[in-house]
Amino acid sequence: MPPHDFAADRPGPESDRRAESTPARRVLQLLAGFVGLAVLPLVVAATMNATEAFRTASVGHPPAVDLTDHIVLVDLGEIGTRVLAQLRTTAHQVVVIERDPHARGVALARELGVPLLLEDAGAPGVLDRARIGQSKSLLVLTRDDGGFAPLHHRRRRRPPRVGRPFGPPGGP
């Protein structure tokens, strides 16, 4: 009597292939693939929406719709923070644009209740949200000159009013 081949009793690669090739299993795999493709854009959209909601919630309050004759201050680094503190000691209204939510002056702007936009000032629509058309001054206080050159050209819709930046409002 020949010896019994016990390896033939165990399921092997051929039996696995037969189980994988059943029509019901193929339909389930196909269905799982379609569900994955359908759900993936929803997950991405929900993530983007949550990110936008978080960014919006982390921003201070935007400027009021009727705000006019204010100063738009871009960049709250070391100098921008000092200028913001000095401007708030006067009667000037200020709107701040800062792209870095961890910048040095963001906490001060929130503490003072200054309208704060945590966005890149060069991005489309940001200057409009800061009500640049109704402002009396634009102060760009950054070491990065190249990225802010277009801001100067966008601001030039009205002729400039020259005056002392830290003097009383409406002064010479």
Beta strands, then each sheet from edge to edge (+ up, - down):
strand 1: 71-74
strand 2: 94-97
strand 3: 116-117
strand 4: 137-140
sheet 1: 3+ 2+ 1+ 4+
end
